[in-house]
């Protein structure tokens, strides 16, 4: 299902940019709903994360307006990366072997990103630098591919979870002090579960 959605700060609860991308599909444990309905919506999400240079996003907006077909292709590539990352990460959380096709998709996206990247040395450390000038409309996909490999390389498995909330299934990293976080967000899925339990208790006859 595809649904128009204006991203809000409450949609960014995963604890890592790459997992926030995964969560641009909601209700994965019911009837999945696609929120990245077009390249402009991808740009809106990227802006909200605060992880991308506003100047780069403005340049991408101009490029996408001039080349809508290429923007659609770039969005499709980002969706494919997202789904591969979801499948691989979900399998790892469940202690299942990650799907080989998902790993290959992430690997290819990472290779495409590195091909257009430049190795720079800033503030005493080396970093891989991407630009809109070299990546074009694939810039966001390239950045997200690098961050996806970063996530999988350092995944804190004991604290990476799948939200059990009804019509959710989002992935998140528990950064809480006690490490007991169960829900993607207590204000949404957590409260919904509490309300459901309360309703069930009220329906039970008094013993």
N, C-alpha and C positions, 0 to 999 in steps of 0.2 A: 504494500500500500504506500502511496505517495501522499504527503500532507504538507501544505505550506506551514512553515513554522518560523517565527522570529526568535532567534537565539537570545537567551537571557543568561545572566551569571549563574543561575541555578542549574544550568545545563553543563557546567564545567566543574564536575565534582570527582573526576577520575584520579586526580593526583599526578597525571602525566599527560602531556600534550597528545601523544599518540593514542592513548586510551580515550581521551576526550574525542578524538576523531572517530574511534570505534563507536562511541556513544551518540554519534549523529544519526544512528538508527535506534529507535526506541521500541519497546515491547518485543524484544527478541525472543522472549520466552512465551509469547502468545502469537499475535499476528504482527510481524515486524512492520514498522512504519519508517519510511525514508524521509529524512528532513533535509537532505542536500538536494533540493529540487532544481538547482541550476547553479551556474558558476557565480552569479552575484550572491547567492545564499552562502556558498563556500567562502567568498570574500568577507561576508558579514560575520560568519563564524570565526574566521581567522583573525579579524580585527578584534573581536570580543576577547579572544584568548590573551591578547597583549604580548604574544610571542613573536610577532612579525613587525618589521619596520613599516610604519604608515606610508612612507614614500613608496616602498615596493608595492604595497597593496593598491595605492593610487595608480601606479604604473600598470598593474595588472588589470585594473578596472578599464583603463583606456584601451589596452590591448584586446581585452575580451569584447569590448564594444565594436572594435574594428574587425575582429575575426571571430564571430560567434561560433562557427563550426569548429575551429581549433579550440575554443574555450569549452565546448561540449565534450570534445575528445579528452581534454585535460581533466575535466570533472570525472569522466568515466574512469580514467586511470587512477584517480584518487579514490574513487569508490572501490575499485578492484584491490588497491593496496589496503584499504580499510577492512574489507571482508577477509582478505588473507591474514591480516593481523588479528582479527577477531578469532578466526578458526585456530590459528596457531596458539595464541595466548590462552584461549579457552581450553584447548587440549592440555596445555602445560599445567594449568590450574587443576584440572581433573586427573593429573598424573597419567595422561594418555600420550602416546607418541604424536608429536605434531604432524599434521598432514604434509606430505612431501610437496604437493603442488602449491600449498600456501607458502612454504619456505622458499620455493623457487620464485614465486611471484614477488615476495619481499626482496629476495636477493637481486632479481632483475631490476626492480625499482631502485634499489640501493646502487647498483652498478650504473644505471642511467644517471643518477644524481652525481656520483663521483666523476663520471665522464665530463660533466659540465662544471665541476668544482675547481677551485683554486686553493692550494695549500698556503696559508698565511701564518705569520708569527706575530701575535698580539699579546701585549702584557706578559711577556715571558713564557708563552705557551703557543704551540702550534694548533691551528684549527682549520677545518675545512670550510671554505667560504663559497657561498652560492650567491648569484645575483640574477635579477630579472633579465639583464642584458644577455647573459649566457644561457639561461634556462627558459626564458620566455614564459608562456602560459603554464609551463610545467614547473615553475618555480616552487609553488606550494607543495606539489607532489614530491619534488626532490627533497625539500626540507623535511617533509613528513616521513619520507623513506629513511633519511638519516636518523631521525628521532626514533623511528620504529626499531631499527637495528640497535640503537642505543638502549632502548627499553628492554629488548630481548636479551641483550648482553648482560645487563645488570638487574634483571627482574627479581624483585624481592618476593620470592614465591610464597613464603609463609604469610605475607601480608597482601597478596593480590587475590581478589575475590570477584565472584559473580553475584550481583544483587539478586536475592530471591523474591523481591517484591513482585506482586501481580502486575502483569504487563510492563515488565522492566527488563531484567537480564543484563543491565549495564555492568561493565567491568570497572574496577577501581582498585587503587592501592591504599591500604589503611595506614595513614600516617599518624593516627592517634597515639597518645602516650601509652595507653594500656594495650593497644593492639586488639581490641574487642569489637571494632566497628563491624556491623553486619550488613547495614543497608548502604546503598549509594548515597542517600541523604535521609536523615531522620525526619526532616520536615516534609518529605513526600512519601517515599515507600515505607519508612518506619511508622509514621503516623497512620498511613492507610492500613498497615497490618494491625496496629493497636485498635483502630476503629473496627476492623473486621472481627477481631477477637472479642471485643466488647459486645458487638452485635450478636455473635454466637452465644455468648454467656447469657444474654438477656432472653434469647429464644429457648434456652434449655429450661424445662419445668423445674420448679423447686423440689428438692428431694425431701 
